[in-house]
Amino acid sequence: MSKPDWEHGISLRPCTYADLGQIHAIERESFPENPYSEIVFINLLMLAREGFIVACSGDSVVGYVVGTGMGGEGMIQSMAVKPSFRRRGVGARLMGSAIEHLSTEHRRISLLVDVGNEAAIHLYHKSSFSETGRVIKAYYPNGNDAIEMARGVSPNPE
């Protein structure tokens, strides 16, 4: 699944256990108030398998996305990009890869996002996600609400 981006030197591939230390560092940098623990990432890797995708620059992990699903519903569980690699299209490529993966088995993909994370909301809109109207009050440690966003997917012809 490694998809190179020759212009920026970024490739995408499934996550391995060896990546988890770098992923946890990105998580702590991206979500300092309440980062997922390494144990959470081990569980997500076991649950998501090929839906846990990393973006790499050389041997360094610079971003990740975790997509899981059950029944007809896919879910983006978590996504983050190393700050020095943001605004370079890494997040859009990760999201596109997760959508592609989840679209094989799910009719709808949803996610939760901090109402104050305008950059993420913009990225999700560009990836055809829309607000569903569902709001979870004070969901995040900073007291911010989470808004649910979702998108449908085209059936995978087989």
Residue pairs with C-beta under 8 A, 6 or more apart in sequence:
1 12
1 13
1 14
1 50
1 53
1 97
2 11
2 12
2 13
3 11
3 12
3 13
3 93
3 97
4 10
4 11
5 11
5 89
5 93
8 57
8 88
8 89
8 90
9 57
9 58
10 55
10 56
10 57
10 62
10 85
10 88
10 90
10 93
11 55
11 56
12 53
12 54
12 55
12 56
12 93
12 94
12 97
13 53
13 54
13 56
14 49
14 50
14 52
14 53
14 54
15 23
15 45
15 52
15 53
15 54
15 64
17 42
17 45
19 54
19 61
19 64
20 38
20 41
20 42
20 45
21 38
22 60
22 61
23 41
23 54
23 61
23 64
24 35
24 36
24 37
24 38
24 41
26 61
26 62
26 63
26 64
26 80
26 81
26 82
27 35
27 36
27 41
27 78
27 80
28 35
29 80
29 82
29 83
30 80
30 81
30 82
30 83
31 80
33 140
33 141
33 142
34 140
34 141
36 44
36 78
44 52
44 66
44 68
44 77
44 78
45 52
47 68
48 66
48 67
48 68
48 77
50 101
51 66
51 67
51 68
51 69
51 98
51 101
51 102
52 64
52 65
52 66
52 67
53 64
53 65
53 66
53 67
53 94
53 97
53 98
53 101
54 61
54 63
54 64
55 61
55 62
55 63
55 64
55 81
55 85
55 90
55 93
55 94
56 62
57 85
61 82
62 81
62 82
62 84
62 85
62 90
63 79
63 80
63 81
63 82
63 85
63 90
63 91
63 94
64 78
64 79
64 80
64 94
65 76
65 78
65 79
65 94
65 95
65 97
65 98
66 76
66 77
66 78
66 79
66 98
67 74
67 75
67 76
67 77
67 98
67 99
67 101
67 102
67 109
68 74
68 75
68 77
69 75
69 102
69 105
69 106
71 106
72 106
72 107
72 108
73 106
73 107
73 108
73 109
73 110
74 102
74 103
74 105
74 106
74 108
74 109
74 110
74 153
75 109
75 110
75 111
76 95
76 98
76 109
76 110
76 111
79 91
79 94
79 95
79 98
79 120
81 90
81 91
81 94
86 119
91 120
91 123
92 123
92 126
92 127
95 123
95 124
95 127
96 127
98 109
99 109
99 127
99 151
99 153
102 109
102 153
103 109
103 153
103 154
103 156
104 156
105 156
106 153
107 152
107 153
107 155
108 150
108 151
108 152
108 153
109 129
109 150
109 151
109 153
110 132
110 148
110 149
110 150
111 124
111 129
111 148
111 149
111 150
112 136
112 139
112 146
112 147
112 148
112 149
113 120
113 121
113 124
113 146
113 147
113 149
114 120
114 139
114 140
114 142
114 144
114 145
114 146
115 135
115 144
115 145
115 146
115 147
116 142
116 144
121 147
121 149
124 149
127 151
128 151
129 149
129 150
129 151
130 149
130 150
130 151
131 147
131 148
131 149
132 147
132 148
132 149
132 150
133 148
134 147
134 148
135 145
135 146
135 147
135 148
136 145
136 146
136 147
136 148
137 145
138 144
138 145
139 145
139 146
140 146
